[in-house]
């Protein structure tokens, strides 16, 4: 894939001054199906069986900056739009907006290498009593992950689906100086995923995408940009490929004695990609 084909049409997925945030775009969106905090007897949330407690925001409505826990003290977000030092991030124990929630203060943070990935640190580690669980990160294996189904999280705590098209090193995002490894997922409602297909919008930067392994969520990306169809049809989204930066994050976390949990081992991930029995990574390729 040549990124230069649509260089003029790649834009940061963040809210500029005076620009309203938009909800995550989901094809044939249904509140009862796609909204994590939907309240109603007809709730049929697609992520109900998954644990999203490690996904937090500086605003309880999901209209602020995103933070996804990767250890008891550390979280990831987008370098171009992340919780500021001194701000607070709220995490919910479950998918009930009226259920228990816990708020923590951001103590520090930094860009990971030259990428658009931000690694932040909370002022105190998550308490075991809070029932908030950090997310493991899927092992770095691009060939295995190409075509994988991802759960795309965004404003306002909404979840859609898509499939990873491919990977490349990106350096030409409008308004960004970041250079990093990314993957894309297009928004093609005619030939694409179908109902539930998602595309990131303004304000979704820093929110996560997950694959599912053995019935559990595993972080694979953080929303970085979207692109129009001016040079590559259809339009779509791009995430920083978080798995590529596991060694750098481990190094930055070493002084605190914490590290990333990686699942599964790379060899096991490759077996999943060729369809052998094992842990259930959801794979779906476009026709």
VEXSE-874832 format. One record per residue (C-alpha): residue in one letter; x, z, y. Coordinates in Angstrom, 2 decimals, decimal comma. Each point is the difference from the previous one (the first is absolute). Layout:
% residues N
   residuo        c1        c3        c2
         a         X         Z         Y
...
END
This chain:
% residues 287
   residuo        c1        c3        c2
         x      0,00      0,00      0,00
         x      1,37     -0,93      3,45
         x     -0,89      2,57      2,62
         x      1,10     -2,31      2,80
         x     -3,03     -2,18     -0,71
         x     -2,23      2,52      1,72
         x      2,43      1,95      2,17
         x     -2,12     -0,52      3,11
         x     -3,02      1,44     -1,73
         x      1,31      3,35     -1,31
         x     -1,17      3,01      1,96
         x      0,49      3,76     -0,24
         x     -3,08      1,72     -1,38
         x     -0,15      2,67      2,68
         x     -2,10      0,86      3,02
         x      1,37     -1,21      3,33
         x     -1,03      1,79      3,19
         x     -3,58     -0,94      0,79
         x     -0,57     -1,59     -3,41
         x     -2,62      1,66     -2,18
         x      0,83      0,90     -3,56
         x     -1,92     -1,93     -2,63
         x     -1,13      1,12     -3,42
         x      1,83     -1,36     -3,02
         x     -1,51     -3,42     -0,71
         x     -1,66     -0,07     -3,43
         x     -1,82     -3,05     -1,36
         x     -3,63      0,86     -0,81
         x      0,67      3,54      1,19
         x     -2,34      2,71     -1,28
         x      0,30      3,47      1,55
         x     -1,01      1,76     -3,22
         x      2,70     -1,91     -1,90
         x      2,91     -0,29      2,46
         x     -0,14      3,14      2,17
         x      1,85      3,01     -1,36
         x     -2,08      2,43      2,04
         x     -3,40     -1,65     -0,41
         x     -2,79      2,55     -0,19
         x     -3,06     -0,98     -2,03
         x     -1,50      0,26     -3,44
         x      0,84     -3,66     -0,64
         x      3,76      0,52      0,45
         x      1,95     -2,24     -2,36
         x      3,47      0,19      1,57
         x      2,46     -2,28     -1,79
         x      2,70      2,65      0,29
         x     -2,06      2,99     -1,11
         x      2,14      0,60     -3,09
         x      3,26     -0,07      1,99
         x      1,69      2,75      1,97
         x      0,39     -1,03      3,66
         x      0,77      3,53      1,22
         x      3,53     -1,02      1,01
         x     -1,29     -2,52      2,56
         x     -0,29      1,62      3,43
         x     -0,67     -0,98      3,59
         x      0,48      1,50      3,45
         x     -3,75     -0,43      0,50
         x     -2,49      1,19     -2,62
         x     -2,08     -3,16      0,52
         x      2,97     -2,17     -1,00
         x      0,39     -1,36      3,53
         x      3,49      1,39      0,60
         x      3,40     -0,47     -1,64
         x      0,42     -0,01     -3,77
         x      2,21      2,17     -2,22
         x      0,32     -0,27     -3,78
         x      1,77      2,89     -1,72
         x      2,86     -0,91     -2,35
         x      1,20      3,58     -0,54
         x     -1,08      3,48      1,06
         x      1,61     -0,41      3,45
         x      0,42     -3,75      0,57
         x     -2,38     -2,83      0,78
         x      0,26     -3,72      0,70
         x     -1,62     -2,08      2,71
         x      0,77     -3,12      2,08
         x      2,98      0,28      2,33
         x     -1,89     -1,87      2,72
         x     -3,01      2,35     -0,23
         x      0,44      3,45     -1,51
         x     -0,94      3,64      0,66
         x      2,10      1,30      2,87
         x      2,21      3,06     -0,26
         x     -2,13      2,99      0,96
         x     -3,27     -1,67     -0,98
         x     -2,15      1,26     -2,87
         x     -1,11     -1,80     -3,15
         x     -3,10      0,96     -1,99
         x     -0,37     -0,47     -3,75
         x     -3,25      0,37     -1,98
         x      0,02      1,52     -3,47
         x     -2,59     -2,44     -1,34
         x     -2,34     -2,84      1,00
         x     -2,50      2,31      1,70
         x      0,27     -0,06      3,83
         x     -1,52      3,48      0,11
         x      2,37      1,33     -2,64
         x      3,25      1,93      0,46
         x      2,60     -1,52      2,30
         x      3,44      1,15      1,12
         x      1,97     -0,78      3,14
         x      3,78     -0,10      0,33
         x      2,37     -0,61      2,91
         x      2,55     -2,83      0,08
         x      3,50      1,43      0,52
         x      2,19     -3,10     -0,07
         x      0,35     -3,54     -1,28
         x      2,02     -3,20      0,10
         x      0,01     -3,71     -0,77
         x      1,20     -0,87     -3,49
         x      2,87     -2,42      0,50
         x     -1,08     -3,05      2,00
         x     -3,45     -0,14     -1,62
         x     -3,40      0,79      1,46
         x     -0,18      3,03     -2,30
         x     -0,04      3,47      1,61
         x      0,86      3,17     -1,92
         x     -1,45      3,10      1,63
         x      0,39      3,67     -0,81
         x     -2,58      2,78      0,35
         x      0,94      3,30      1,61
         x     -0,91      1,84     -3,21
         x     -0,39     -1,32     -3,55
         x     -3,48     -0,55     -1,37
         x     -1,23      3,25     -1,53
         x     -0,80     -0,09     -3,70
         x     -3,22      1,83      0,87
         x     -1,21     -2,90      2,18
         x     -0,63     -2,35     -2,93
         x      1,64     -2,89      1,88
         x      2,08     -2,26     -2,24
         x      2,89     -2,28      1,04
         x     -0,01     -3,54     -1,39
         x      2,51     -1,43     -2,43
         x      1,52     -3,38      0,89
         x     -0,05     -2,88     -2,46
         x      3,42     -1,13     -1,25
         x      1,64     -2,91      1,80
         x     -0,73     -3,10     -2,10
         x     -1,25     -2,99      1,98
         x     -0,53     -2,30     -2,97
         x     -2,21      2,57     -1,70
         x     -1,98      0,75      3,15
         x     -0,69     -3,61      1,00
         x     -3,70     -0,48     -0,67
         x     -0,71      3,73     -0,27
         x     -3,31      1,34      1,28
         x      0,43      2,34      2,95
         x     -2,33      2,57      1,52
         x      0,24     -0,63      3,76
         x     -0,69      3,09      2,17
         x     -0,91     -0,23      3,69
         x     -2,22      0,96      2,92
         x     -2,25      2,00     -0,25
         x      1,08      1,36     -3,41
         x     -1,23     -3,21     -1,60
         x      1,35     -1,57     -3,20
         x     -0,05     -3,66     -1,05
         x      1,86     -2,04     -2,59
         x      2,37     -2,94     -0,09
         x      2,87     -1,46     -2,02
         x      3,67     -0,33      0,91
         x      0,92     -3,65      0,61
         x      3,77      0,32      0,28
         x      2,99      1,66      1,64
         x      2,48     -0,96      2,72
         x      2,26      1,45      2,68
         x     -1,82     -0,05      3,33
         x      1,56      0,02      3,45
         x     -2,30     -2,04      2,21
         x     -3,02      2,22      0,63
         x     -1,23     -0,42      3,57
         x      0,87      3,10      2,05
         x      2,21      1,56     -2,67
         x      3,77      0,15     -0,42
         x     -0,26      1,31     -3,57
         x      1,56     -1,89     -2,89
         x     -1,25      1,02     -3,41
         x     -1,26     -0,88     -3,44
         x     -3,73     -0,71     -0,11
         x     -2,73     -1,45     -2,16
         x     -3,10     -1,90      1,11
         x     -3,61     -0,18     -1,16
         x     -2,25     -2,68      1,43
         x     -3,66      0,19      1,00
         x     -1,57     -2,94     -1,79
         x     -3,64      0,79     -0,66
         x     -0,58     -3,46     -1,51
         x      2,75     -0,04     -2,62
         x      1,31      3,52      0,21
         x     -0,75      3,42     -1,41
         x     -3,74     -0,10      0,72
         x     -2,25      2,88      1,14
         x      2,10      2,89      1,27
         x      2,94     -2,16      1,10
         x      1,78      1,71      2,92
         x      2,03     -0,99      3,06
         x      1,65      2,44      2,40
         x     -1,13      0,13      3,61
         x      1,20      1,54      3,27
         x      0,53      3,70     -0,67
         x      0,77     -0,27     -3,70
         x      3,78      0,05      0,50
         x      1,61      2,80     -1,95
         x     -2,84      0,35     -2,49
         x      0,87     -0,43     -3,70
         x     -0,63     -2,41     -2,85
         x      0,08      1,19     -3,60
         x      0,12     -1,34     -3,52
         x     -1,52      2,08     -2,79
         x      2,10      1,12     -2,95
         x     -1,54      1,99     -2,81
         x     -3,06      0,68      2,13
         x      2,09      1,40      2,86
         x      0,87     -1,46      3,39
         x      3,59     -1,07      0,61
         x      1,11     -0,97      3,51
         x      1,38     -3,52      0,33
         x     -0,28     -0,91      3,69
         x     -0,71      1,03      3,59
         x     -1,90     -2,38      2,30
         x      2,30     -1,84      2,40
         x     -1,59     -3,24      1,27
         x     -2,73     -2,56     -0,42
         x      0,18     -3,76      0,49
         x     -2,43     -2,71      1,02
         x     -0,47     -3,39     -1,61
         x      1,83     -2,00      2,70
         x      2,85     -0,85     -2,35
         x     -1,05      1,32     -3,38
         x     -3,61     -0,02     -1,18
         x     -1,73      2,26     -0,65
         x      0,74      2,98      2,26
         x      1,26      3,22     -1,50
         x      1,93      3,26      0,22
         x      3,53      1,25     -0,57
         x      1,25      3,41     -1,11
         x      3,47      1,48      0,07
         x      1,01      0,12     -3,67
         x      0,59      3,75     -0,20
         x      1,42     -0,13     -3,54
         x      3,07     -1,85      1,27
         x      0,92      2,97      2,22
         x     -0,12      2,81     -2,57
         x      3,82      0,52     -0,03
         x      0,18      0,16      3,80
         x     -2,87      2,49      0,18
         x      1,50      2,17     -2,73
         x      3,23      0,12      2,00
         x     -1,83      1,03      3,17
         x     -1,91      2,71     -1,91
         x      3,00      1,36     -1,90
         x      0,77      2,80      2,48
         x     -3,44      1,48     -0,70
         x      0,42     -0,15     -3,75
         x     -2,98     -2,33     -0,38
         x     -0,19     -3,49     -1,48
         x     -2,41     -2,82     -0,74
         x     -1,95     -0,02     -3,27
         x      0,32     -3,51     -1,48
         x     -2,44     -1,46     -2,58
         x      0,42     -1,57     -2,44
         x      3,61     -0,66     -0,94
         x      0,97     -3,59      0,95
         x      0,22     -1,12     -3,65
         x     -3,50      1,27     -0,68
         x     -1,31     -1,79      3,09
         x      1,41     -3,29     -1,26
         x     -1,80      0,47     -3,32
         x     -3,27      0,41      1,87
         x      0,54     -3,26      1,84
         x      0,22     -1,99     -3,23
         x     -3,12      1,57     -1,40
         x      1,41      2,33     -2,67
         x     -1,91      3,22     -0,84
         x      0,86      2,97      2,17
         x     -0,85      1,66      3,27
         x     -2,81     -1,77      1,81
         x      1,30     -1,84      3,03
         x     -2,88     -2,12      1,27
         x      1,07     -3,64      0,13
         x     -2,08     -2,85      1,29
         x      1,38     -3,40      0,87
         x     -1,62     -2,57      2,27
         x     -1,18     -3,22     -1,53
END
